[in-house]
């Protein structure tokens, strides 16, 4: 511990004031002064001596101190010590038992020395205090000194002018300055890294009103550690002596940087865990690549980065294995997002456009190495490696880009693309912890992107097969006007089983077929193709509808127990007659001009593939301009409404004024279907019309 005038024993830390009320260590000790002449008689007696020994000055002056104050058994010892002091052998100090006026014996701490006046007369000065009191003060003082010097808390004492008079070692370490650079100087001179005016103002308020200011929070960078932002909790206390006189100010300083950093780290950890949990819930809600990329961008902005781009290798979008050709990498941005409006967004690759980068670009290095690339503090030379061109580099520089992080999107061991992250307004640079978090987010997103890529590839395969297996534009048929639609399911694994067909037969008859293979995906599409071809072949043989369905039933049993529903109708335009049979299919709708649409009452039959179940053909007459609406369950079935309600909705829609057939198809699909429906749908509408002249039965 270092002090200017001593921690204790100095009643005024400021300028001396003769009118000040007495007080301090001497008053606490009650130091008594006694002067003896050469014969050992008391010549002077202080008031403190009266308090310590009990005798008044009148009772003590002129009397032998030895006979007044010393017990008989100690008198020879006292004579010897007195003779030594008076002989000039030096001062004597020690503890000695003294007889009090009340008859008790007390230990007193003595300091004795010889005095000489201008006439050469010799005297002995004795300074004494109560030994127990002195021990207590010494113990308290020693304890105080050790507490101050060994305290891990920074402690300082300032005078009433706010100049340092005491600084302990802990405060030296906290401020990064030795005590000698504190003592005698003002706060502003020593702590240039703090707001000196605010600090002095707070101190003066404490000196004025005596109300302590506790745990004042402040931050700054010390001369000893200029690269680290430190935090402290500072308290100010007014110091007063025993009489209540203000003698200065004490301050305590606790460095809470580590606690603050730990708390900040805990907050960051909680935010990161929340971010990961949020990513788990929000990324991958769709099998759409663009939607998945936007979900990833929405997660990281603005919580983690100010600017983000999700760039996927063009080979991934092309449906092939991901690869980086040679020293270049070709990307397409699936999503770009910023935390605030900024011209820096123009520096990013436009969404959907192809961009190729050579090996000098950090995004290429990230994709080629399959490792993150971190530029914690972006330098001038880094912009050319980050931006796509010189103009983009200028935009990023003007936007204040100061930290950059690129993380590979890796799924199943393959690099699919790169998550490109930038910070501009967020002043904290990316660090290792940020890199770990970005890798975790990228890994989760990459799996969803890869799933979306796989599903889209499967979807393309299913739809390609389905388009190949479904009929092309049917040729016009005598006595019929025909319109149709096929709409696949939203998900790749739920498309593939529905079909329709228009089959020319002899005698200008036409077979109309709509079917639905149970199941989905490429297997359902392949089964659908086999049943469609079989139905066309059987129809060409001139079999009745029930016989066609019976043969299809046998075929379905042989196709690994495939199951399908089907409606098969044959229309004769010369007789205006329709023969129809169903295999577990929803009933067609018949609309007649001037009448309400009606669901045809047909024997339902069992689905194809059950095996051995008979089917029945029903024949009915059609008038000119009558319509048959054949459809699969994807048009009407939903998960939250009863099928009867949906069928009623279908007939209600068909009761509206008639439209051209193509418009009717679009109207029904728009009214009954949703964008994310989980089933595909086949719709076939046939309207009867007059045969053209020249046609014969």
N, C-alpha and C positions, 0 to 999 in steps of 0.2 A: 504494500500500500504506500502511496506517495501523498504527502500533504505539504501545504505551504507553511502553515502556522501551527499544526498539530490538530488532531481530531478533537481532543478535549483540552481544557485548561486555558482556553482563550475565549474570553467572554464576548468579544465583538469581532466578527469576521470582516467587518467593514472598517471605516475610519473610526479612530478612538473618540469617545464622547465622554468628557469628564463628568458631565451631569447624569450619565446613565446610572440606573439603579444597580448596586453591587450584585454580583452573582457569579457563579462559576465553580470551578473545582475546589478552590481554596475555601469557599464557603461550605461546600459539601464536606470537606475534610475537617473544618473547624480548627485550623492550624493555630496553635498557641505560641506566643513568643515570651520568653523569660530571660532577663539579663541579671547575672550575678557579678558582684564585685570580687576582688582578689581573695577576700576572706570567705567567699561562698555565700554571702548574704544577698537577698533579693533586692535588686536596685530598680528594676522595671518589671511591670506585670500587666500583660495585655488582657482585654475583656475575654478573649478566647481561652486564656489560661484559667480565668475564673470559671468559665463554663466547663473546661476539661477537668480541673482539679477541685472545684467547689469553693475555693477560698476567694474572698474579695481582695481587692488591691490593698485596702486598709489592713486586712488580716495577714497579708503575705509580705508586704514591703518591709525591709529591714531584718527579716527573720532568716535564719539559716535554712537554705533550701533542703539540705540533707536531713535536718531534724524535722522539717515540716513535711517533706514529701516521701522520705525514704524510710523503710522499716529498718530496725536496728541490725538485723542480720545481713543487710546489704550495704551498710554504711562504709565499711572498709573498702569494699569494691568501688563505691562511688568516690571516696577520697582519692583513691589511686587514679581513677579515670579523670577526675577534676585536675589533679596535679599534672597529669600528662598534657591535658589540653592547655593549661596555663603555662606550662613549660615550653610551649611551642612545638610539641611533638606531633601536631596535626589534629584534625577534627576527629570526632568520634561519632559513630552512628550505630544505632541498634535498638533492640526492644528491651524495655526495662520495666519491672513492676513499680507502680507508683501508688502511694497511699492517698486516697481521696478523703475529703473532709468528713464524709459520712461514715468513714471507718473501713470502707471496702478497699480492696486492692485491685488496680486495673493495669493492664499492659498498655504502655504508651510507646509510640515510635518516636525516637529522639534523633536530632541532628545537633551536635554541639561543636562550637568553634570559638576561638579566642578573638577578642576585640581589643583595640588599643585606642585611647583618645589622644588629643593634641598635647596633653601633659605627660604622656607616657604611662598613664595608668592602664592596667589590664583588667579586662572583663571577660566573662564567658556568656555567649549567646546560646540559649537552648531553644530549639524549635521542636514542638511536639504535637502529635495528633493521636487520636484514639487508634490503637493498633487494629482492632476489629473493623473499625470504619475504613481504615486505610486498606486493609486486606480486601474488604468487599469492593472498594473502588478499583483497586488494582486488578482484582479478578474480573470485574465488569469491563474495565478498560481493555484488558487482554482479550477477553472474549469478543468485545466489539471490534477490536483491531483484526482479530483472526476472521471473524465473520465477514468483515468488509473485504479483507485482502483475499480470502479464499472463496468468496461467494462466486458462483457461476453467473450471477446476475451482475450486469454493469452498474456500478454505483459511483456517484460523483456528488461533491458538495460545492456550492457556489456561494459567493458573498452576495451582499445586497445589490451590488452592481452587476450581478450575473457573470462574474469572472470565476473561472475554475480555481478552487483552492485544494481540492482533493479528487483523485481519480484512482480507482482500484484496477488491478491487472485485467479483470474481465472486460472493463470498459476500454482499456487500451487495445485489447484484441478486437472488440466489436468495432471500434472506430478506426482501427488500423493505424493508430498513431501512439507514440510513447507518451508517458505522462508529462514529460518536460515540454511537449508541444501543446499541452492543454493548459498548464498552470499559468494563471495570470491573464489568460486570454478569454475573450467573449465567445459565446456559442457560435455565432456567425463566422468568426475567424477560424474556428476549429472544424466545424461540421459544414463545410461548403456544399456538401451533397444533399443537405436538407433545406427545407423552406425556413430559413433562419428567422424571417420576420414573424411567421406564424408561431414558431417555437418560442421566441422571446416574448411574444404577446401572451402566450399561455403561461409562461413563467411569471411574468409581471402580475397577471391576475391572481396567481397563487400567492405571491408575496403580498398583494394588496388585501385579499379577502380571507386568506388562510384556508380556503377550501381546496383539498387535494384534487388534482386532475389525474385520474387513474386510467391505465390501459389505453392511452392514446395511440392509435395505430398510424404508423408512418413507414414509408418505403424509400429506398434510394440505393445508390451504388457507392461504396466506400473506395478510398484511395488504395486500400490493400487488395480489394477484389472488384475492380471496375467492370468486369464482364458479367457479374452476377447481380441480379436485382434482389436486394435483401429487404426483409421486413422486420420491424421491431414494434414492441409494445412498450411505451414510455409512460412513467408516472412521475408527478412532481409533488413535493411536500414542502411546506414552509417549516423552517427551523427556528425555534425560540429557546431562549435560555430559561433558567429556573424562575426568573422574575417575569417571564412573558415577553421579553424584548426580542424583536425579530432580528436574527443574526445572519440569515441567508436562506438558501434553498437546497434541498436534496433531490436528486433525480435517480430513478432506477430504470434500467434499460434491459429488456429481455429480447434476445434475437429469436424470432419465431419463423425464420426463413424455412427451416426444415419442416416445421409443422404445417406452414402454409403450402409448401411444395407437396407434402404428403396429402394434405386435404385436396389440393388441386389435382394430384395424381388420382386420388380416390374418385373425384368428380369425373375426371376424364375416363377412368375405368368404367364407372357407371354409365356414362354416355356411350362408351364404345360397346358395352354389353347391350345397352338399349338399341344401339344402331344395328348390331348383329341380329338381335331378336326382331327388330323391325324389318330387316332385310329378309329374314326367314319367312316372315308373314307376307311381305309385299312383293317379293321378286318371284316370278315364275307362276303367276296366276293365270297365264295364258300360254298357249303353244305358238304364239306369234312372236317372231324374232324382234320386230320393232317394238312391240309392247314390252317385252322383257327388257330390252335395252333402256327404254324410257323409265321403267321401274327402277332399274339400277341407278340411273342418273338422278331420279327423284330422291333416292335414299341419301346419296352423298352430297347433294347440294341443298341447302347451304351449310349443313351441319359439319361437313368434313372438308369440302373444297368450295372455292368460288366459281370455278369453271371446270366442267367435266365433258369429256367426249368418250363415247363407247365406239371404238373402231374394231370392226371384224374383218378378218382376212377375206379377200374376195373369193378365194377358193372354197371357203366355208359356205358362202351364199350360193356358190355354183353347184353345190351338192356333192363335191368331191372331197377327198381327204385334205385337211388343212396343210398348207406347205408354204414356205418362203423360197421363192425361186432365186438362186444366185445371191447377189449382194443386195437385191431390192426386195421390198415387200409391198404388196398391193392391198389397200384397205378400202372399205366403204364404211363411212360413219353411219351408225344406226340411230344415235341419239347425241345431241349436244344441248347442254343446259348451263345457264349462268345464274348466280345468286342474285344479281341485280342487273339492270340495263347497262350494257357496256359495249363499246366498239370492239372489244376483244373477241366478241362472238364472231366477228367477220374474219378473224384469224383462223378459226376452225374450218375443217373440211365441211362443205355443205352436205347435209344428210342425203345419203343415197348416191353421191357422186364417187367415182373411182379416183383414188389418189395413190401414187406410187412413190416410195421413198428409198433412197440409197442407204448404204451402210453407215453413213455419217450421222444419220438421224437417230435420235434416242429411241423413237418408237420402233424403228427397225431393229435396233440392238436389243430392245426388250423382247420383241417377237422371236428373234433368232436365238437368243440365249435362254429364253423361257425364265428369265430372272428379272426382278424389279430393277428399275433405274431411278435412283434418288439424286436429285440436285437440290440439296437443302437450301442453299443460297445461290440464286441465279446470278451469274456474272454477265458482263456485256458479251463475252465470247460465246456464252451458252445459247443465246437467242437463235443463232443460226442452226443449232442442232435440235432445237425444240420446234421452231416455227416451220411452216410448209414453204415459205418463200420470204424474200426480204421485206415485202410489204406487211406480211403477217407478223414478222419479227418486230417491225416498228409499232404495230398496233399493240402487241403484247407488252412492249417496253413502255409505251404511253399509258397502258392500263395499270402498270405497277406490278407486273409479274415478278415475284421475288423467290418463289419456291415451286419446284416441279417434281412430280412423281408419276412414273409410268409402271403399271403392274400388268403382267400377262394374264389373260383369261384362259385358264387351263382346265380342261375337262377330260377325264380318262386318259391322262398323259399327253394330250395334244393341245397345242397352243391354238386357240380359236381367234384371238385378237388381243387388243390392249385396252386397258382402262387408263385414260389419260387425265391427270388431275393437276390443277393449277391453283395457286393462292395469290390473290392480289390485295384485297382489303383485309383479309385475315392476316394479321401481322406475325403470327407464329409460323415459323418455317416447318415444313414436314420433317419429322424425325423418325428414328427407328421404330418407335411404337406406332406411329402413323402408318409406316410401311407394313408392319405386321397386320394391322387392322385392314388396310387396303387389300392385302393378299387374301385375307379371310373373306372379305366382301366379294372380291373378284372370283374366288373359288366357288362361292355359293351361286353367284350370278352365272358363271361359266357353265355349271351343270344345267341350269335352267335354259341357257342359250343353246347348249348342245341338245337338250331334250326337244326344244322348239325346232332346232335344225333337223333332228331325226324325224319328228312328227311331220314337218313340212315335206321332207323327202318321201316319207311313207304316204303322205296325202297325195303328193304328185304322182307316185307310182299307182296308187289305187285309182285316182281319177283318170290317169292315162289308160289304165286297163279298162276302166268302166266306159270311158268314151269310145274305146275300141270295140267293146262288146255291145254297147247300146246301138240301136239302129241309127243310121244317118237320116237325113231329111227324107221322110217317107214320100213316095210318089203320090200324086193326087189319086183318090179312089172314087169310082163311080158312085154317085148318090150320097157322098159324104164330104163334109168339110171337117178337117182335123187340125187340132192344135195340141201341143204337148210341152211339158217342161220337165227337166230333171234338175234338182237342186241338192248338192251334196251336204252332208252334215258339217258342222263347224270344225269338229276335231277329226284328225286323220284316222284315228282308230275306230271311228263310229260311222264311216262312210263305206259304201260298197255293195249293199245287198238289194237295192230297189231297181226294177226295170220296167220298161213298157215296150210294146211292139205293135206295129201295124202290118198285118200279113195279107198279101193278095191271095185270093183263092179262085177256084174255077167258077165260071158263071158270074163273074164280076162281084162275087161275094168278098167280104173283108173280115178278117179276124182281128179283134181288138184284145190285147193282153196287157194286164198290169200285175206285177208280182213283187214279192218282198221276201228275200232270203233272211231268215233269222240269223242274227250275228252281224258282225261288221268287219271291216278291214279287207285285206287283199284276198283272204280265203273266201269271204262272202261274195266278193266281186267275181272270183273265178267260178264259184258254184252258180251264181246268177247267170254267167255266160253259158255254162253247160245247159242249164234248164231252158234258157231262151232259145238256144239252137235246137234243143230237143222239141220244144213247143212248136217252132217253125216247121220242123220236119213232120211232126205228127199232124199239124194242121193241114199240110199239103196232101196228106192221105185222105182227106175228106171225112175224118172222124168227127163224131158229135162232140160237143164241149165236154160232156161228162166222161167220154172215152179218152179224150186227150188228157184230162186231169188224172184219170186212173193210170195211164201210162207214165205220166210225169211223176206220180206217186211212187211207182216201182223204181223209176230212175233215181229219185231222191233217196230212197232207202239204200240204194247201192252207192251213194256218194257219201260214205262215212256218216250215215244217219243224218244227212242234211235235212233241215226243216224250212219250209217256205209256205207263204200264203199266196193265193193266185185267184184272179178272176179271168175267165176266158169267155169271150162273146163272139158270135158270128152273125154278121148283118147281111141280109139279102135285099139289095136296093130295088129289085123288081117286085118283090112281094111285100116290101116294107116290113119284113119280119126279122126279129132278133131272137137268137137262141143263146142262152147263157147258163154257165155253171160256175160255182165258186168253191174254193178250197180254203175255208177258214178266213176268208178275206172280208174286210169291211164292205158294206153294201154300196153299190154304185148309186148315184143320184140321177133321177130322170126328171127333166124339165120339159114342160109343154107350154106353148104359148097360151096365155089366158088361164093357166092353172098354177097352183102352188107347187114348188119342187117337192119331190117325194123320194124317200129312200126305198129302193126296190126290195120287196120281200122275197128273198131267195133262200133256199136251203143252204145253211152256212157251210156244212161239210167240215171235214177235218183238214188240217194243214197237210201239205205234201210232205212225205217222209214218215208219216205215222204208219202207213202200210195197211192194206186190206180194208180200207174204209170206202164204202160206195159213195159215188157222187151223183147228182141229179141235174138234168138239163131242164130249164124252164124256158118256154117260148112265149113271146108277147109281141104285139103289133106296135109299130111306131108310125107316127104321122110326120108329114113334111115339117121341118124346122124343129122337130124334137131334138133334145140334147141328152147324151149319155156322158156323165162325169165319172171317170174311173180314177182312183187315187190310192196311194199307200198311206199307212197310218201316220207317217211323218207329217202329213198335212194337218191332221186334226188332234193327234194325241199330245197331251202335256202332262207334266208331273203334278200339277196342282188343280186340275179340273176333271170332272167326270167325263167319260167318253160321250155319253148321251148329250151333255151340254155342248160339247164341241161339235157333234154331228148336227145339232140344232142350229149352231152358229153357221155351219156350212150351208145348210138349206136356206137360212135367212139371207145369207149373202147372195145366193143364186136367185132369190126372189126379186131382187132389184131389177130395174129395166135392163133388158138384154144389151150386151155389148158385143163387139166382134170377139171371136174366140181367143185371139191372141191377147186382147185386153183382159178378157175374163181370167185367163191363166195368171197374168201378172196381178190382177186384182185379188184373186184368192190367195196367192202366195204372200202378197204384201199384208193382207188382213189377218191371216192365220199363222204365218211363220214369223219366227224371231231370228235375229242375226246369229245368236249363239245356240240354236236348237241342236239337240244331240242326236238327231236322226235325219237321214236323207229322205227325199220325197220324190215320187214319180207321179205326174199328173197327166192324164190323157182325156181330152174332150172331143167328142164326135157329134156333129150336128147333121141331121139328115137334110137332103135337098133333092130337087127334081133331077131325074136322069136327063142328061143332054140327049138331044135327038140323035137317032142313029143307033142308040143302044138297044139291044134286043135281049129278051130273057133267054 
